[in-house]
Amino acid sequence: MSEQQPVSAFETVNQLFARAADLLELDEEKRIELTTPYRELMVRLPLLTEDGKVRVFRGYRVQHDNSRGPMKGGIRYHPDADLDEVRALAALMTFKTAVVNLPYGGAKGGIQCDPRELTRLDLERLTRRFAQRMEGFIGVREDIPGPDMGTNYQIMSWLMDEYSKFHGYSPGVVTGKPLSLGGSKGRISATGRGLFFAVERIAPDIGLDLKGARVAVQGFGNVGYWAARFLADAGCRIVAVSDIEGTLYCPDGLDIEAMRQVAEDKGSVIHLGDSNCQVLDRDDLIGLDCDILIPAALGGAIHKDNAADIKARLIAEGANHPTTPEADVILAERGITVLPDIYANAGGVTVSYFEWVQNLQQVSWEEQRVDDALRKVMLDAYDDLNAAAEEFDTDLRTAAFIVAVRRVAEAARLRGLH
């Protein structure tokens, strides 16, 4: 008997969609429409690298749905950025923007590469080549890319500049830009801050006091760092942080800024050199004793083989699809609350929306206005999720998809076949 093939990332998203569609009694025609991507692009990107070699990379942009507005989604540079992953992330963006009620659809892009193996000049040339291939399919009111794993404000600056060569100066074509090119204050910390607002809001509902709550953070990139910082500022104790090299565990609590500095200087938090801390295997973080677990690395980190080891009362998903459907079942049976990714990490796209609005209006908001607006979006969305969870007697992930699918389906119905 042949082994069962693993479910693809896109199939996983569609399973979550189907669960919500069943509860909403969505008709078959609408299900097909909302699970079929609007457009998929795959491009060849030849590059003469600085070391004199010719390398050919693959680039992708999947535009999933535009029923609620122009499509929005990041661009990631990662060796695993294949078409299936990008397609799944594009679908998630459709539902993520809907669950926080932004006037966007969903898209995602990627280049299959390891940016650590490329020089700065190589990255610039590769980004500009990608922009040349994509300029006819993205736009301020068509599809607005942003940064994601392996990309940053510099990548967005190059992409915007190359696009502007074809269409005139167009800062609103991408988000996540530096302030000097039309970026928004508060954008860098937005995903972590939004996750903090979500945790802060749900904590009293599940009887969790953030003062002294123990937190483990998987992944110490932009999302993990800012989430840890805001939670620490609220009185939480960050007891463990992991990155690609391992896990640093300290029951008495870790110094967030010291870890950030050592990660920048030496490449990993495990080089902190604190005698009160233990260095563990990277995968050991999932099972450590804590109150809040924040998976903020790659997808699939929580699966059927480790879900039973989790000791946290609350999981707040900073990464995209970090929990497999099989793990979800185990977590539900164990009574562990999960703040799903399409809600918990929506702070980034929310402030990207604010950046886009500022670009269109040619104004600049103060950071306090950005933070206040983000808090309102996250709290309003939580109320919507909670209401759906009560209405359908279901978990928060299914409730999030119910809210999102209902909104996207209604917009598609009103627009007709477009």
C-alpha positions as CSV (number, residue, x, y, z in Angstrom):
1,M,0.0,0.0,0.0
2,S,1.4,3.4,-1.0
3,E,2.0,6.1,1.6
4,Q,-0.6,8.8,1.7
5,Q,0.6,12.0,0.0
6,P,1.0,15.0,2.3
7,V,-1.7,17.7,1.9
8,S,-0.4,20.8,0.0
9,A,-0.4,24.2,1.6
10,F,-3.1,25.4,-0.8
11,E,-5.3,22.3,-0.1
12,T,-5.0,23.1,3.6
13,V,-6.3,26.6,3.1
14,N,-9.1,25.3,1.0
15,Q,-10.0,22.8,3.8
16,L,-10.4,25.7,6.2
17,F,-12.4,27.6,3.6
18,A,-14.7,24.5,3.1
19,R,-15.4,24.2,6.8
20,A,-16.6,27.8,6.9
21,A,-18.5,27.4,3.6
22,D,-20.3,24.4,5.0
23,L,-21.5,26.3,8.0
24,L,-22.6,29.2,5.8
25,E,-24.3,26.8,3.4
26,L,-22.4,28.5,0.5
27,D,-23.5,27.2,-3.0
28,E,-21.2,25.2,-5.2
29,E,-20.7,27.9,-7.8
30,K,-19.5,30.4,-5.2
31,R,-17.2,27.9,-3.6
32,I,-15.5,27.2,-7.0
33,E,-15.2,31.0,-7.6
34,L,-13.7,31.7,-4.3
35,T,-11.2,28.9,-4.4
36,T,-10.0,29.5,-7.9
37,P,-7.2,32.1,-8.1
38,Y,-7.9,35.1,-10.3
39,R,-4.5,35.1,-11.9
40,E,-1.2,33.1,-11.5
41,L,2.1,34.4,-12.9
42,M,5.4,32.4,-13.1
43,V,8.4,34.2,-14.5
44,R,12.0,33.3,-15.4
45,L,14.6,35.6,-13.9
46,P,18.1,35.2,-15.4
47,L,20.8,37.0,-13.4
48,L,24.5,37.5,-14.0
49,T,25.7,37.6,-10.4
50,E,28.7,39.5,-9.2
51,D,30.9,36.4,-9.1
52,G,30.5,36.0,-12.9
53,K,28.0,33.2,-12.9
54,V,24.6,33.1,-14.7
55,R,21.8,31.9,-12.5
56,V,18.2,31.5,-13.4
57,F,15.6,32.1,-10.6
58,R,11.8,31.5,-10.6
59,G,9.5,34.3,-9.6
60,Y,5.8,34.0,-8.8
61,R,2.8,36.3,-8.2
62,V,-0.6,34.7,-7.4
63,Q,-3.5,37.1,-7.4
64,H,-6.2,35.2,-5.6
65,D,-9.3,37.5,-5.5
66,N,-10.3,41.1,-6.0
67,S,-14.0,41.1,-5.1
68,R,-13.4,43.5,-2.2
69,G,-10.8,45.8,-3.8
70,P,-7.3,45.8,-5.2
71,M,-5.2,42.8,-4.3
72,K,-2.6,43.0,-1.5
73,G,0.1,40.7,-0.4
74,G,3.8,40.4,0.4
75,I,6.8,39.2,-1.7
76,R,9.1,36.7,0.0
77,Y,12.6,35.6,-1.0
78,H,13.0,32.1,0.2
79,P,14.3,28.7,-1.1
80,D,10.8,27.2,-0.4
81,A,8.8,29.9,-2.2
82,D,7.2,27.6,-4.8
83,L,4.0,28.1,-6.6
84,D,1.9,26.0,-4.1
85,E,3.1,28.0,-1.1
86,V,2.6,31.3,-2.8
87,R,-0.9,30.2,-3.9
88,A,-1.8,29.3,-0.4
89,L,-0.5,32.5,1.1
90,A,-2.4,34.5,-1.6
91,A,-5.6,32.8,-0.5
92,L,-4.9,33.5,3.1
93,M,-4.4,37.2,2.2
94,T,-7.9,37.3,0.7
95,F,-9.4,36.1,3.9
96,K,-7.0,38.0,6.2
97,T,-7.9,41.4,4.7
98,A,-11.6,40.4,4.9
99,V,-11.4,39.4,8.5
100,V,-10.1,42.8,9.6
101,N,-12.5,44.4,7.1
102,L,-9.9,46.1,4.8
103,P,-11.1,47.0,1.3
104,Y,-8.6,44.6,-0.3
105,G,-8.4,41.3,-2.0
106,G,-5.5,38.9,-1.6
107,A,-2.2,38.2,-3.5
108,K,1.2,36.9,-2.8
109,G,4.6,36.8,-4.5
110,G,7.9,35.2,-4.2
111,I,11.3,34.4,-5.7
112,Q,12.8,31.0,-5.1
113,C,16.2,32.1,-3.8
114,D,18.2,32.3,-0.6
115,P,18.9,36.1,-0.2
116,R,21.8,35.3,2.2
117,E,23.7,33.8,-0.7
118,L,23.3,37.0,-2.9
119,T,25.2,40.2,-2.7
120,R,23.4,43.5,-2.3
121,L,23.9,44.3,-6.0
122,D,22.6,40.8,-7.0
123,L,19.5,41.4,-4.9
124,E,18.9,44.8,-6.5
125,R,19.3,43.4,-10.0
126,L,17.0,40.4,-9.2
127,T,14.4,42.7,-7.7
128,R,14.4,45.1,-10.7
129,R,14.2,42.1,-13.1
130,F,11.2,40.8,-11.2
131,A,9.6,44.3,-11.3
132,Q,10.1,44.4,-15.0
133,R,8.2,41.1,-15.4
134,M,5.4,42.2,-13.1
135,E,4.9,45.9,-13.9
136,G,2.0,45.2,-16.2
137,F,0.1,43.2,-13.6
138,I,0.6,45.3,-10.4
139,G,-0.5,48.8,-9.7
140,V,-1.9,51.3,-7.1
141,R,-5.5,50.1,-7.7
142,E,-4.7,46.6,-9.1
143,D,-2.2,44.8,-6.8
144,I,0.0,46.3,-4.1
145,P,3.0,44.2,-3.0
146,G,4.7,44.5,0.4
147,P,7.6,43.0,2.3
148,D,7.6,39.4,3.6
149,M,10.1,36.8,4.6
150,G,13.5,37.6,3.2
151,T,12.5,41.0,1.9
152,N,12.5,44.5,3.5
153,Y,12.1,48.2,3.0
154,Q,15.1,48.3,0.6
155,I,13.6,45.6,-1.6
156,M,10.4,47.5,-1.7
157,S,12.3,50.7,-2.6
158,W,13.9,49.1,-5.6
159,L,10.6,47.5,-6.7
160,M,8.8,50.9,-6.5
161,D,11.6,52.7,-8.3
162,E,11.7,50.2,-11.2
163,Y,7.9,50.2,-11.5
164,S,8.0,54.1,-11.5
165,K,10.3,54.0,-14.6
166,F,7.3,52.6,-16.5
167,H,4.4,54.4,-14.9
168,G,5.8,57.6,-13.3
169,Y,6.6,58.1,-9.7
170,S,4.2,55.7,-7.8
171,P,5.0,55.3,-4.1
172,G,1.6,53.7,-3.5
173,V,2.4,50.7,-5.7
174,V,4.2,49.0,-2.7
175,T,4.0,49.3,1.0
176,G,6.6,48.7,3.7
177,K,8.8,51.5,2.2
178,P,11.2,53.7,4.2
179,L,9.7,57.0,5.5
180,S,11.7,59.0,3.0
181,L,9.9,57.3,0.2
182,G,6.3,57.5,1.5
183,G,6.4,54.8,4.1
184,S,4.2,54.9,7.2
185,K,5.3,55.5,10.8
186,G,4.5,52.4,12.8
187,R,4.8,50.0,9.9
188,I,8.0,48.1,11.0
189,S,6.4,47.1,14.3
190,A,2.9,46.7,13.0
191,T,2.6,42.9,12.9
192,G,4.0,42.4,16.3
193,R,1.9,45.3,17.8
194,G,-1.3,43.9,16.2
195,L,-0.5,40.5,17.7
196,F,0.0,42.1,21.1
197,F,-3.4,43.9,20.8
198,A,-5.0,40.5,20.0
199,V,-3.4,38.8,23.0
200,E,-4.2,41.7,25.3
201,R,-7.8,41.6,24.2
202,I,-8.4,37.8,24.6
203,A,-6.4,37.4,27.8
204,P,-9.3,38.4,30.2
205,D,-11.7,36.2,28.3
206,I,-9.7,33.1,29.0
207,G,-8.7,34.2,32.5
208,L,-5.0,34.9,31.7
209,D,-3.2,37.7,33.6
210,L,-0.5,39.1,31.4
211,K,1.5,40.3,34.4
212,G,4.0,37.6,34.9
213,A,2.7,35.4,32.1
214,R,5.4,33.2,30.6
215,V,5.9,33.6,26.8
216,A,7.9,31.4,24.3
217,V,8.5,32.9,20.9
218,Q,9.5,30.7,17.9
219,G,11.4,32.9,15.5
220,F,13.1,36.2,16.3
221,G,12.7,38.1,13.1
222,N,10.7,41.3,12.8
223,V,7.4,39.7,14.1
224,G,8.9,37.7,16.9
225,Y,11.0,40.6,18.2
226,W,8.3,43.2,18.3
227,A,5.7,40.8,19.7
228,A,8.2,39.8,22.5
229,R,9.0,43.5,23.2
230,F,5.4,44.6,23.5
231,L,4.4,41.6,25.7
232,A,7.5,42.2,27.9
233,D,6.5,45.9,28.2
234,A,3.0,44.7,29.4
235,G,4.6,42.6,32.2
236,C,5.0,39.3,30.5
237,R,8.1,37.2,31.1
238,I,9.8,36.0,27.9
239,V,11.2,32.7,28.9
240,A,12.3,31.3,25.5
241,V,13.2,32.5,22.1
242,S,14.3,30.4,19.1
243,D,15.8,31.1,15.7
244,I,17.4,29.0,13.0
245,E,20.4,28.0,15.1
246,G,18.5,26.9,18.3
247,T,16.5,27.9,21.4
248,L,17.5,30.1,24.3
249,Y,15.6,29.2,27.4
250,C,15.7,31.2,30.6
251,P,12.9,30.6,33.2
252,D,13.7,33.8,34.9
253,G,13.1,35.8,31.7
254,L,15.2,37.1,28.9
255,D,16.4,40.6,28.0
256,I,14.7,41.3,24.7
257,E,17.1,44.1,23.6
258,A,20.2,42.2,24.6
259,M,19.0,39.2,22.4
260,R,18.3,41.5,19.5
261,Q,21.8,42.9,19.7
262,V,23.5,39.6,19.9
263,A,21.4,38.2,17.1
264,E,22.5,41.2,14.9
265,D,26.1,40.9,16.0
266,K,26.6,37.1,16.0
267,G,23.7,35.8,13.9
268,S,21.7,34.0,16.6
269,V,20.2,34.6,20.1
270,I,21.9,31.4,21.4
271,H,25.2,33.4,21.6
272,L,23.9,35.6,24.4
273,G,26.3,34.0,26.9
274,D,24.0,34.3,29.9
275,S,24.9,31.6,32.5
276,N,21.3,31.5,33.7
277,C,20.1,30.4,30.3
278,Q,20.1,27.0,28.5
279,V,20.8,26.5,24.8
280,L,18.4,23.9,23.5
281,D,17.6,22.4,20.1
282,R,15.5,24.7,17.8
283,D,12.5,22.4,17.9
284,D,12.5,22.1,21.7
285,L,10.8,25.4,22.1
286,I,7.3,24.1,21.2
287,G,7.1,21.9,24.2
288,L,8.5,24.3,26.9
289,D,6.5,25.2,29.9
290,C,4.8,28.6,29.2
291,D,1.5,30.3,29.2
292,I,1.6,31.9,25.7
293,L,3.3,30.3,22.7
294,I,3.9,32.5,19.6
295,P,4.9,30.6,16.5
296,A,6.5,33.4,14.4
297,A,8.6,31.4,11.9
298,L,7.7,29.2,9.0
299,G,4.4,27.4,8.3
300,G,3.7,23.9,9.7
301,A,5.7,24.4,12.9
302,I,2.9,22.9,15.0
303,H,1.8,19.5,13.7
304,K,0.3,16.2,14.8
305,D,3.6,14.9,16.2
306,N,4.3,17.8,18.6
307,A,0.8,19.3,19.3
308,A,0.4,17.0,22.3
309,D,3.6,18.4,23.8
310,I,2.4,22.0,24.0
311,K,1.9,23.3,27.5
312,A,0.8,26.8,26.6
313,R,-2.8,27.9,27.4
314,L,-2.8,30.3,24.4
315,I,-1.2,30.2,21.0
316,A,-1.0,33.4,19.1
317,E,0.0,32.8,15.5
318,G,2.6,35.3,14.2
319,A,3.5,33.2,11.2
320,N,1.3,32.2,8.3
321,H,-0.4,28.8,8.6
322,P,2.0,27.6,11.4
323,T,-0.5,25.0,12.6
324,T,-1.6,22.0,10.5
325,P,-5.3,20.9,10.5
326,E,-4.3,17.7,12.3
327,A,-2.7,19.7,15.1
328,D,-5.8,22.0,15.3
329,V,-7.9,19.0,16.3
330,I,-5.4,17.9,19.0
331,L,-5.2,21.5,20.4
332,A,-9.0,21.8,20.5
333,E,-9.3,18.5,22.3
334,R,-6.8,19.7,24.9
335,G,-8.6,23.0,25.4
336,I,-5.8,25.2,24.1
337,T,-7.0,28.5,22.7
338,V,-5.6,29.5,19.3
339,L,-5.6,33.1,17.9
340,P,-5.5,32.2,14.2
341,D,-3.0,33.7,11.8
342,I,-5.5,35.4,9.5
343,Y,-6.5,37.5,12.5
344,A,-3.5,37.5,14.9
345,N,-0.8,38.6,12.3
346,A,-3.1,41.0,10.4
347,G,-1.4,44.1,11.9
348,G,1.1,44.2,9.2
349,V,-1.4,44.4,6.3
350,T,-3.6,46.8,8.3
351,V,-0.8,49.4,8.6
352,S,0.2,48.7,5.0
353,Y,-3.4,49.7,4.2
354,F,-2.8,52.9,6.2
355,E,0.4,53.5,4.3
356,W,-1.4,53.1,1.0
357,V,-4.1,55.5,2.1
358,Q,-1.5,58.1,3.1
359,N,0.2,57.7,-0.3
360,L,-3.1,58.2,-2.2
361,Q,-3.9,61.3,-0.2
362,Q,-0.3,62.5,-0.1
363,V,-0.4,63.0,3.7
364,S,1.6,61.6,6.6
365,W,0.0,60.3,9.8
366,E,1.7,60.6,13.2
367,E,2.7,57.3,14.8
368,Q,0.1,57.6,17.6
369,R,-2.7,57.9,15.0
370,V,-1.4,54.8,13.3
371,D,-1.2,52.8,16.6
372,D,-4.7,54.0,17.7
373,A,-6.2,53.1,14.3
374,L,-4.5,49.6,14.4
375,R,-5.8,48.9,17.9
376,K,-9.4,49.8,16.8
377,V,-9.2,47.5,13.8
378,M,-7.8,44.6,15.9
379,L,-10.4,45.0,18.6
380,D,-13.3,45.4,16.2
381,A,-12.2,42.2,14.4
382,Y,-11.9,40.3,17.6
383,D,-15.5,41.2,18.4
384,D,-16.6,40.0,15.0
385,L,-14.7,36.7,15.5
386,N,-16.2,36.2,18.9
387,A,-19.7,36.8,17.7
388,A,-19.2,34.3,14.9
389,A,-17.7,31.7,17.3
390,E,-20.8,32.0,19.5
391,E,-23.2,32.0,16.6
392,F,-21.9,28.8,15.1
393,D,-20.5,27.3,18.3
394,T,-17.0,26.9,16.9
395,D,-13.4,27.7,17.4
396,L,-11.8,31.0,16.6
397,R,-10.0,29.8,13.4
398,T,-13.2,28.6,11.9
399,A,-15.0,31.7,13.1
400,A,-12.3,33.9,11.4
401,F,-12.9,32.1,8.1
402,I,-16.7,32.4,8.6
403,V,-16.3,36.2,9.0
404,A,-14.0,36.4,6.0
405,V,-15.8,34.1,3.6
406,R,-19.1,35.7,4.4
407,R,-17.7,39.1,3.5
408,V,-15.9,38.0,0.3
409,A,-18.9,36.0,-0.9
410,E,-21.2,38.9,-0.4
411,A,-18.9,41.3,-2.3
412,A,-18.6,38.7,-5.1
413,R,-22.4,38.2,-5.3
414,L,-23.0,42.0,-5.5
415,R,-20.4,42.5,-8.2
416,G,-21.6,39.6,-10.3
417,L,-19.2,37.8,-12.7
418,H,-16.3,40.3,-12.9
